[in-house]
Amino acid sequence: MLLMLYLIAITAEAMTGALSAGRRGMDWFGVVLIACVTALGGGSVRDVLIGHYPLT
């Protein structure tokens, strides 16, 4: 159950990054790069806030 919520949260973060990059007129590489950075960064911030170490 928690794994499913974690995957949904990462997907939502990636979609948010991709949408904002697309709205700024970036090409597909920029959209993918921003989506990955947003998803990984958001997951890392979440882990730090809840005190879950090491970051995964």
CHARMM-style PDB file with segment names, atoms N, HN, CA, C and O in Angstrom:
ATOM      1  N   MET     1       0.825  -1.194   0.000  1.00  0.00      PROA
ATOM      2  CA  MET     1       0.000   0.000   0.000  1.00  0.00      PROA
ATOM      3  C   MET     1       0.867   1.255   0.000  1.00  0.00      PROA
ATOM      4  O   MET     1       0.641   2.164  -0.799  1.00  0.00      PROA
ATOM      5  N   LEU     2       1.865   1.313   0.896  1.00  0.00      PROA
ATOM      6  HN  LEU     2       2.049   0.574   1.545  1.00  0.00      PROA
ATOM      7  CA  LEU     2       2.741   2.482   0.934  1.00  0.00      PROA
ATOM      8  C   LEU     2       3.584   2.603  -0.328  1.00  0.00      PROA
ATOM      9  O   LEU     2       3.855   3.710  -0.793  1.00  0.00      PROA
ATOM     10  N   LEU     3       3.997   1.473  -0.880  1.00  0.00      PROA
ATOM     11  HN  LEU     3       3.777   0.574  -0.502  1.00  0.00      PROA
ATOM     12  CA  LEU     3       4.762   1.515  -2.123  1.00  0.00      PROA
ATOM     13  C   LEU     3       3.930   2.118  -3.245  1.00  0.00      PROA
ATOM     14  O   LEU     3       4.442   2.895  -4.052  1.00  0.00      PROA
ATOM     15  N   MET     4       2.657   1.767  -3.301  1.00  0.00      PROA
ATOM     16  HN  MET     4       2.241   1.136  -2.646  1.00  0.00      PROA
ATOM     17  CA  MET     4       1.778   2.313  -4.331  1.00  0.00      PROA
ATOM     18  C   MET     4       1.616   3.823  -4.164  1.00  0.00      PROA
ATOM     19  O   MET     4       1.641   4.558  -5.151  1.00  0.00      PROA
ATOM     20  N   LEU     5       1.450   4.291  -2.932  1.00  0.00      PROA
ATOM     21  HN  LEU     5       1.430   3.694  -2.131  1.00  0.00      PROA
ATOM     22  CA  LEU     5       1.350   5.733  -2.689  1.00  0.00      PROA
ATOM     23  C   LEU     5       2.646   6.445  -3.055  1.00  0.00      PROA
ATOM     24  O   LEU     5       2.619   7.551  -3.595  1.00  0.00      PROA
ATOM     25  N   TYR     6       3.769   5.822  -2.767  1.00  0.00      PROA
ATOM     26  HN  TYR     6       3.792   4.923  -2.328  1.00  0.00      PROA
ATOM     27  CA  TYR     6       5.070   6.392  -3.104  1.00  0.00      PROA
ATOM     28  C   TYR     6       5.214   6.536  -4.618  1.00  0.00      PROA
ATOM     29  O   TYR     6       5.677   7.569  -5.102  1.00  0.00      PROA
ATOM     30  N   LEU     7       4.822   5.512  -5.360  1.00  0.00      PROA
ATOM     31  HN  LEU     7       4.446   4.673  -4.967  1.00  0.00      PROA
ATOM     32  CA  LEU     7       4.907   5.564  -6.822  1.00  0.00      PROA
ATOM     33  C   LEU     7       3.954   6.597  -7.410  1.00  0.00      PROA
ATOM     34  O   LEU     7       4.294   7.272  -8.382  1.00  0.00      PROA
ATOM     35  N   ILE     8       2.777   6.725  -6.832  1.00  0.00      PROA
ATOM     36  HN  ILE     8       2.502   6.177  -6.042  1.00  0.00      PROA
ATOM     37  CA  ILE     8       1.825   7.740  -7.295  1.00  0.00      PROA
ATOM     38  C   ILE     8       2.385   9.138  -7.048  1.00  0.00      PROA
ATOM     39  O   ILE     8       2.254  10.019  -7.899  1.00  0.00      PROA
ATOM     40  N   ALA     9       3.004   9.343  -5.895  1.00  0.00      PROA
ATOM     41  HN  ALA     9       3.111   8.628  -5.204  1.00  0.00      PROA
ATOM     42  CA  ALA     9       3.580  10.657  -5.576  1.00  0.00      PROA
ATOM     43  C   ALA     9       4.719  11.006  -6.526  1.00  0.00      PROA
ATOM     44  O   ALA     9       4.800  12.143  -6.991  1.00  0.00      PROA
ATOM     45  N   ILE    10       5.591  10.063  -6.821  1.00  0.00      PROA
ATOM     46  HN  ILE    10       5.525   9.139  -6.444  1.00  0.00      PROA
ATOM     47  CA  ILE    10       6.697  10.318  -7.745  1.00  0.00      PROA
ATOM     48  C   ILE    10       6.168  10.615  -9.144  1.00  0.00      PROA
ATOM     49  O   ILE    10       6.680  11.499  -9.830  1.00  0.00      PROA
ATOM     50  N   THR    11       5.148   9.881  -9.564  1.00  0.00      PROA
ATOM     51  HN  THR    11       4.731   9.162  -9.006  1.00  0.00      PROA
ATOM     52  CA  THR    11       4.551  10.124 -10.875  1.00  0.00      PROA
ATOM     53  C   THR    11       3.934  11.511 -10.946  1.00  0.00      PROA
ATOM     54  O   THR    11       4.084  12.209 -11.949  1.00  0.00      PROA
ATOM     55  N   ALA    12       3.245  11.910  -9.892  1.00  0.00      PROA
ATOM     56  HN  ALA    12       3.123  11.343  -9.078  1.00  0.00      PROA
ATOM     57  CA  ALA    12       2.635  13.246  -9.872  1.00  0.00      PROA
ATOM     58  C   ALA    12       3.704  14.335  -9.915  1.00  0.00      PROA
ATOM     59  O   ALA    12       3.530  15.346 -10.595  1.00  0.00      PROA
ATOM     60  N   GLU    13       4.800  14.138  -9.200  1.00  0.00      PROA
ATOM     61  HN  GLU    13       4.941  13.317  -8.648  1.00  0.00      PROA
ATOM     62  CA  GLU    13       5.885  15.120  -9.225  1.00  0.00      PROA
ATOM     63  C   GLU    13       6.510  15.208 -10.609  1.00  0.00      PROA
ATOM     64  O   GLU    13       6.804  16.304 -11.088  1.00  0.00      PROA
ATOM     65  N   ALA    14       6.717  14.065 -11.256  1.00  0.00      PROA
ATOM     66  HN  ALA    14       6.479  13.175 -10.867  1.00  0.00      PROA
ATOM     67  CA  ALA    14       7.287  14.066 -12.607  1.00  0.00      PROA
ATOM     68  C   ALA    14       6.346  14.734 -13.601  1.00  0.00      PROA
ATOM     69  O   ALA    14       6.790  15.479 -14.474  1.00  0.00      PROA
ATOM     70  N   MET    15       5.053  14.473 -13.472  1.00  0.00      PROA
ATOM     71  HN  MET    15       4.692  13.869 -12.762  1.00  0.00      PROA
ATOM     72  CA  MET    15       4.084  15.099 -14.373  1.00  0.00      PROA
ATOM     73  C   MET    15       4.046  16.609 -14.175  1.00  0.00      PROA
ATOM     74  O   MET    15       3.921  17.356 -15.145  1.00  0.00      PROA
ATOM     75  N   THR    16       4.150  17.059 -12.944  1.00  0.00      PROA
ATOM     76  HN  THR    16       4.251  16.452 -12.156  1.00  0.00      PROA
ATOM     77  CA  THR    16       4.172  18.499 -12.671  1.00  0.00      PROA
ATOM     78  C   THR    16       5.385  19.155 -13.321  1.00  0.00      PROA
ATOM     79  O   THR    16       5.266  20.212 -13.940  1.00  0.00      PROA
ATOM     80  N   GLY    17       6.542  18.535 -13.181  1.00  0.00      PROA
ATOM     81  HN  GLY    17       6.640  17.676 -12.678  1.00  0.00      PROA
ATOM     82  CA  GLY    17       7.752  19.069 -13.809  1.00  0.00      PROA
ATOM     83  C   GLY    17       7.658  19.073 -15.323  1.00  0.00      PROA
ATOM     84  O   GLY    17       8.061  20.039 -15.970  1.00  0.00      PROA
ATOM     85  N   ALA    18       7.126  17.993 -15.895  1.00  0.00      PROA
ATOM     86  HN  ALA    18       6.798  17.208 -15.370  1.00  0.00      PROA
ATOM     87  CA  ALA    18       6.994  17.913 -17.350  1.00  0.00      PROA
ATOM     88  C   ALA    18       6.016  18.952 -17.875  1.00  0.00      PROA
ATOM     89  O   ALA    18       6.267  19.566 -18.912  1.00  0.00      PROA
ATOM     90  N   LEU    19       4.913  19.158 -17.183  1.00  0.00      PROA
ATOM     91  HN  LEU    19       4.709  18.659 -16.340  1.00  0.00      PROA
ATOM     92  CA  LEU    19       3.936  20.157 -17.626  1.00  0.00      PROA
ATOM     93  C   LEU    19       4.507  21.565 -17.584  1.00  0.00      PROA
ATOM     94  O   LEU    19       4.304  22.344 -18.516  1.00  0.00      PROA
ATOM     95  N   SER    20       5.216  21.901 -16.517  1.00  0.00      PROA
ATOM     96  HN  SER    20       5.381  21.269 -15.760  1.00  0.00      PROA
ATOM     97  CA  SER    20       5.754  23.263 -16.446  1.00  0.00      PROA
ATOM     98  C   SER    20       6.884  23.458 -17.460  1.00  0.00      PROA
ATOM     99  O   SER    20       7.037  24.557 -17.994  1.00  0.00      PROA
ATOM    100  N   ALA    21       7.670  22.428 -17.734  1.00  0.00      PROA
ATOM    101  HN  ALA    21       7.546  21.536 -17.300  1.00  0.00      PROA
ATOM    102  CA  ALA    21       8.706  22.548 -18.765  1.00  0.00      PROA
ATOM    103  C   ALA    21       8.073  22.677 -20.148  1.00  0.00      PROA
ATOM    104  O   ALA    21       8.548  23.451 -20.978  1.00  0.00      PROA
ATOM    105  N   GLY    22       7.015  21.930 -20.395  1.00  0.00      PROA
ATOM    106  HN  GLY    22       6.629  21.301 -19.721  1.00  0.00      PROA
ATOM    107  CA  GLY    22       6.316  22.027 -21.675  1.00  0.00      PROA
ATOM    108  C   GLY    22       5.686  23.389 -21.886  1.00  0.00      PROA
ATOM    109  O   GLY    22       5.685  23.910 -23.001  1.00  0.00      PROA
ATOM    110  N   ARG    23       5.157  23.962 -20.833  1.00  0.00      PROA
ATOM    111  HN  ARG    23       5.158  23.539 -19.927  1.00  0.00      PROA
ATOM    112  CA  ARG    23       4.544  25.294 -20.936  1.00  0.00      PROA
ATOM    113  C   ARG    23       5.576  26.375 -21.220  1.00  0.00      PROA
ATOM    114  O   ARG    23       5.245  27.423 -21.774  1.00  0.00      PROA
ATOM    115  N   ARG    24       6.808  26.128 -20.847  1.00  0.00      PROA
ATOM    116  HN  ARG    24       7.077  25.277 -20.397  1.00  0.00      PROA
ATOM    117  CA  ARG    24       7.876  27.099 -21.119  1.00  0.00      PROA
ATOM    118  C   ARG    24       8.475  26.907 -22.506  1.00  0.00      PROA
ATOM    119  O   ARG    24       9.387  27.637 -22.894  1.00  0.00      PROA
ATOM    120  N   GLY    25       7.972  25.934 -23.253  1.00  0.00      PROA
ATOM    121  HN  GLY    25       7.231  25.341 -22.938  1.00  0.00      PROA
ATOM    122  CA  GLY    25       8.409  25.733 -24.630  1.00  0.00      PROA
ATOM    123  C   GLY    25       9.706  24.955 -24.789  1.00  0.00      PROA
ATOM    124  O   GLY    25      10.383  25.089 -25.808  1.00  0.00      PROA
ATOM    125  N   MET    26      10.064  24.145 -23.801  1.00  0.00      PROA
ATOM    126  HN  MET    26       9.514  24.036 -22.973  1.00  0.00      PROA
ATOM    127  CA  MET    26      11.285  23.349 -23.908  1.00  0.00      PROA
ATOM    128  C   MET    26      11.070  22.199 -24.879  1.00  0.00      PROA
ATOM    129  O   MET    26       9.939  21.777 -25.121  1.00  0.00      PROA
ATOM    130  N   ASP    27      12.178  21.692 -25.437  1.00  0.00      PROA
ATOM    131  HN  ASP    27      13.097  22.034 -25.241  1.00  0.00      PROA
ATOM    132  CA  ASP    27      12.084  20.527 -26.306  1.00  0.00      PROA
ATOM    133  C   ASP    27      11.902  19.268 -25.451  1.00  0.00      PROA
ATOM    134  O   ASP    27      11.845  19.354 -24.225  1.00  0.00      PROA
ATOM    135  N   TRP    28      11.811  18.103 -26.096  1.00  0.00      PROA
ATOM    136  HN  TRP    28      11.857  18.033 -27.093  1.00  0.00      PROA
ATOM    137  CA  TRP    28      11.508  16.867 -25.359  1.00  0.00      PROA
ATOM    138  C   TRP    28      12.604  16.523 -24.359  1.00  0.00      PROA
ATOM    139  O   TRP    28      12.310  15.999 -23.285  1.00  0.00      PROA
ATOM    140  N   PHE    29      13.869  16.810 -24.693  1.00  0.00      PROA
ATOM    141  HN  PHE    29      14.108  17.235 -25.566  1.00  0.00      PROA
ATOM    142  CA  PHE    29      14.956  16.513 -23.759  1.00  0.00      PROA
ATOM    143  C   PHE    29      14.837  17.359 -22.494  1.00  0.00      PROA
ATOM    144  O   PHE    29      15.030  16.857 -21.386  1.00  0.00      PROA
ATOM    145  N   GLY    30      14.526  18.619 -22.657  1.00  0.00      PROA
ATOM    146  HN  GLY    30      14.369  19.027 -23.557  1.00  0.00      PROA
ATOM    147  CA  GLY    30      14.339  19.504 -21.508  1.00  0.00      PROA
ATOM    148  C   GLY    30      13.173  19.072 -20.645  1.00  0.00      PROA
ATOM    149  O   GLY    30      13.247  19.118 -19.417  1.00  0.00      PROA
ATOM    150  N   VAL    31      12.087  18.649 -21.294  1.00  0.00      PROA
ATOM    151  HN  VAL    31      12.027  18.612 -22.292  1.00  0.00      PROA
ATOM    152  CA  VAL    31      10.912  18.187 -20.544  1.00  0.00      PROA
ATOM    153  C   VAL    31      11.253  16.950 -19.726  1.00  0.00      PROA
ATOM    154  O   VAL    31      10.898  16.864 -18.550  1.00  0.00      PROA
ATOM    155  N   VAL    32      11.940  15.992 -20.341  1.00  0.00      PROA
ATOM    156  HN  VAL    32      12.229  16.062 -21.296  1.00  0.00      PROA
ATOM    157  CA  VAL    32      12.313  14.762 -19.626  1.00  0.00      PROA
ATOM    158  C   VAL    32      13.294  15.072 -18.499  1.00  0.00      PROA
ATOM    159  O   VAL    32      13.168  14.528 -17.402  1.00  0.00      PROA
ATOM    160  N   LEU    33      14.258  15.932 -18.758  1.00  0.00      PROA
ATOM    161  HN  LEU    33      14.360  16.374 -19.649  1.00  0.00      PROA
ATOM    162  CA  LEU    33      15.239  16.285 -17.735  1.00  0.00      PROA
ATOM    163  C   LEU    33      14.585  16.966 -16.537  1.00  0.00      PROA
ATOM    164  O   LEU    33      14.857  16.602 -15.393  1.00  0.00      PROA
ATOM    165  N   ILE    34      13.731  17.943 -16.788  1.00  0.00      PROA
ATOM    166  HN  ILE    34      13.509  18.239 -17.717  1.00  0.00      PROA
ATOM    167  CA  ILE    34      13.053  18.645 -15.699  1.00  0.00      PROA
ATOM    168  C   ILE    34      12.126  17.693 -14.943  1.00  0.00      PROA
ATOM    169  O   ILE    34      12.028  17.773 -13.718  1.00  0.00      PROA
ATOM    170  N   ALA    35      11.448  16.794 -15.657  1.00  0.00      PROA
ATOM    171  HN  ALA    35      11.528  16.729 -16.651  1.00  0.00      PROA
ATOM    172  CA  ALA    35      10.568  15.826 -14.994  1.00  0.00      PROA
ATOM    173  C   ALA    35      11.363  14.915 -14.062  1.00  0.00      PROA
ATOM    174  O   ALA    35      10.931  14.650 -12.940  1.00  0.00      PROA
ATOM    175  N   CYS    36      12.514  14.436 -14.513  1.00  0.00      PROA
ATOM    176  HN  CYS    36      12.865  14.651 -15.424  1.00  0.00      PROA
ATOM    177  CA  CYS    36      13.339  13.557 -13.676  1.00  0.00      PROA
ATOM    178  C   CYS    36      13.892  14.291 -12.462  1.00  0.00      PROA
ATOM    179  O   CYS    36      13.876  13.762 -11.351  1.00  0.00      PROA
ATOM    180  N   VAL    37      14.376  15.494 -12.673  1.00  0.00      PROA
ATOM    181  HN  VAL    37      14.390  15.923 -13.576  1.00  0.00      PROA
ATOM    182  CA  VAL    37      14.924  16.270 -11.557  1.00  0.00      PROA
ATOM    183  C   VAL    37      13.839  16.568 -10.532  1.00  0.00      PROA
ATOM    184  O   VAL    37      14.075  16.471  -9.327  1.00  0.00      PROA
ATOM    185  N   THR    38      12.653  16.929 -11.006  1.00  0.00      PROA
ATOM    186  HN  THR    38      12.461  17.008 -11.984  1.00  0.00      PROA
ATOM    187  CA  THR    38      11.547  17.226 -10.093  1.00  0.00      PROA
ATOM    188  C   THR    38      11.137  15.988  -9.305  1.00  0.00      PROA
ATOM    189  O   THR    38      10.928  16.066  -8.094  1.00  0.00      PROA
ATOM    190  N   ALA    39      11.021  14.851  -9.977  1.00  0.00      PROA
ATOM    191  HN  ALA    39      11.190  14.787 -10.961  1.00  0.00      PROA
ATOM    192  CA  ALA    39      10.605  13.620  -9.294  1.00  0.00      PROA
ATOM    193  C   ALA    39      11.643  13.178  -8.272  1.00  0.00      PROA
ATOM    194  O   ALA    39      11.292  12.846  -7.140  1.00  0.00      PROA
ATOM    195  N   LEU    40      12.911  13.168  -8.656  1.00  0.00      PROA
ATOM    196  HN  LEU    40      13.196  13.437  -9.575  1.00  0.00      PROA
ATOM    197  CA  LEU    40      13.954  12.727  -7.722  1.00  0.00      PROA
ATOM    198  C   LEU    40      14.151  13.721  -6.589  1.00  0.00      PROA
ATOM    199  O   LEU    40      14.343  13.326  -5.439  1.00  0.00      PROA
ATOM    200  N   GLY    41      14.103  15.003  -6.907  1.00  0.00      PROA
ATOM    201  HN  GLY    41      13.947  15.323  -7.841  1.00  0.00      PROA
ATOM    202  CA  GLY    41      14.256  16.023  -5.868  1.00  0.00      PROA
ATOM    203  C   GLY    41      13.110  16.007  -4.884  1.00  0.00      PROA
ATOM    204  O   GLY    41      13.324  16.119  -3.677  1.00  0.00      PROA
ATOM    205  N   GLY    42      11.890  15.867  -5.386  1.00  0.00      PROA
ATOM    206  HN  GLY    42      11.716  15.775  -6.367  1.00  0.00      PROA
ATOM    207  CA  GLY    42      10.725  15.826  -4.505  1.00  0.00      PROA
ATOM    208  C   GLY    42      10.734  14.616  -3.590  1.00  0.00      PROA
ATOM    209  O   GLY    42      10.374  14.714  -2.417  1.00  0.00      PROA
ATOM    210  N   GLY    43      11.145  13.475  -4.126  1.00  0.00      PROA
ATOM    211  HN  GLY    43      11.437  13.396  -5.079  1.00  0.00      PROA
ATOM    212  CA  GLY    43      11.242  12.273  -3.299  1.00  0.00      PROA
ATOM    213  C   GLY    43      12.317  12.403  -2.236  1.00  0.00      PROA
ATOM    214  O   GLY    43      12.140  11.937  -1.111  1.00  0.00      PROA
ATOM    215  N   SER    44      13.427  13.032  -2.584  1.00  0.00      PROA
ATOM    216  HN  SER    44      13.570  13.410  -3.499  1.00  0.00      PROA
ATOM    217  CA  SER    44      14.511  13.233  -1.616  1.00  0.00      PROA
ATOM    218  C   SER    44      14.098  14.195  -0.510  1.00  0.00      PROA
ATOM    219  O   SER    44      14.400  13.964   0.661  1.00  0.00      PROA
ATOM    220  N   VAL    45      13.412  15.263  -0.872  1.00  0.00      PROA
ATOM    221  HN  VAL    45      13.166  15.451  -1.823  1.00  0.00      PROA
ATOM    222  CA  VAL    45      12.932  16.216   0.137  1.00  0.00      PROA
ATOM    223  C   VAL    45      11.950  15.529   1.078  1.00  0.00      PROA
ATOM    224  O   VAL    45      11.985  15.751   2.289  1.00  0.00      PROA
ATOM    225  N   ARG    46      11.077  14.698   0.525  1.00  0.00      PROA
ATOM    226  HN  ARG    46      11.048  14.518  -0.458  1.00  0.00      PROA
ATOM    227  CA  ARG    46      10.119  13.970   1.357  1.00  0.00      PROA
ATOM    228  C   ARG    46      10.847  13.061   2.342  1.00  0.00      PROA
ATOM    229  O   ARG    46      10.488  13.008   3.519  1.00  0.00      PROA
ATOM    230  N   ASP    47      11.869  12.342   1.868  1.00  0.00      PROA
ATOM    231  HN  ASP    47      12.160  12.385   0.912  1.00  0.00      PROA
ATOM    232  CA  ASP    47      12.629  11.452   2.744  1.00  0.00      PROA
ATOM    233  C   ASP    47      13.326  12.223   3.861  1.00  0.00      PROA
ATOM    234  O   ASP    47      13.354  11.767   5.004  1.00  0.00      PROA
ATOM    235  N   VAL    48      13.884  13.378   3.541  1.00  0.00      PROA
ATOM    236  HN  VAL    48      13.861  13.748   2.613  1.00  0.00      PROA
ATOM    237  CA  VAL    48      14.559  14.190   4.562  1.00  0.00      PROA
ATOM    238  C   VAL    48      13.557  14.686   5.596  1.00  0.00      PROA
ATOM    239  O   VAL    48      13.835  14.659   6.795  1.00  0.00      PROA
ATOM    240  N   LEU    49      12.398  15.137   5.141  1.00  0.00      PROA
ATOM    241  HN  LEU    49      12.172  15.160   4.167  1.00  0.00      PROA
ATOM    242  CA  LEU    49      11.402  15.672   6.068  1.00  0.00      PROA
ATOM    243  C   LEU    49      10.856  14.624   7.031  1.00  0.00      PROA
ATOM    244  O   LEU    49      10.555  14.935   8.183  1.00  0.00      PROA
ATOM    245  N   ILE    50      10.725  13.377   6.562  1.00  0.00      PROA
ATOM    246  HN  ILE    50      10.969  13.124   5.625  1.00  0.00      PROA
ATOM    247  CA  ILE    50      10.215  12.341   7.460  1.00  0.00      PROA
ATOM    248  C   ILE    50      11.334  11.616   8.196  1.00  0.00      PROA
ATOM    249  O   ILE    50      11.071  10.737   9.017  1.00  0.00      PROA
ATOM    250  N   GLY    51      12.601  11.984   7.902  1.00  0.00      PROA
ATOM    251  HN  GLY    51      12.814  12.698   7.235  1.00  0.00      PROA
ATOM    252  CA  GLY    51      13.730  11.393   8.609  1.00  0.00      PROA
ATOM    253  C   GLY    51      14.068   9.991   8.160  1.00  0.00      PROA
ATOM    254  O   GLY    51      14.538   9.188   8.965  1.00  0.00      PROA
ATOM    255  N   HSD    52      13.846   9.675   6.906  1.00  0.00      PROA
ATOM    256  HN  HSD    52      13.464  10.328   6.252  1.00  0.00      PROA
ATOM    257  CA  HSD    52      14.129   8.347   6.367  1.00  0.00      PROA
ATOM    258  C   HSD    52      15.501   8.365   5.705  1.00  0.00      PROA
ATOM    259  O   HSD    52      15.662   8.924   4.620  1.00  0.00      PROA
ATOM    260  N   TYR    53      16.495   7.754   6.358  1.00  0.00      PROA
ATOM    261  HN  TYR    53      16.364   7.300   7.240  1.00  0.00      PROA
ATOM    262  CA  TYR    53      17.853   7.713   5.834  1.00  0.00      PROA
ATOM    263  C   TYR    53      18.258   6.271   5.653  1.00  0.00      PROA
ATOM    264  O   TYR    53      17.771   5.440   6.420  1.00  0.00      PROA
ATOM    265  N   PRO    54      19.101   5.895   4.715  1.00  0.00      PROA
ATOM    266  CA  PRO    54      19.670   6.713   3.652  1.00  0.00      PROA
ATOM    267  C   PRO    54      18.629   7.008   2.581  1.00  0.00      PROA
ATOM    268  O   PRO    54      17.641   6.288   2.434  1.00  0.00      PROA
ATOM    269  N   LEU    55      18.870   8.068   1.847  1.00  0.00      PROA
ATOM    270  HN  LEU    55      19.673   8.652   1.966  1.00  0.00      PROA
ATOM    271  CA  LEU    55      17.941   8.445   0.785  1.00  0.00      PROA
ATOM    272  C   LEU    55      17.948   7.375  -0.295  1.00  0.00      PROA
ATOM    273  O   LEU    55      19.007   6.893  -0.696  1.00  0.00      PROA
ATOM    274  N   THR    56      16.767   7.010  -0.759  1.00  0.00      PROA
ATOM    275  HN  THR    56      15.907   7.401  -0.433  1.00  0.00      PROA
ATOM    276  CA  THR    56      16.670   5.975  -1.793  1.00  0.00      PROA
ATOM    277  C   THR    56      16.180   6.543  -3.083  1.00  0.00      PROA
ATOM    278  OT1 THR    56      16.038   5.813  -4.064  1.00  0.00      PROA
TER     279      THR     56
END
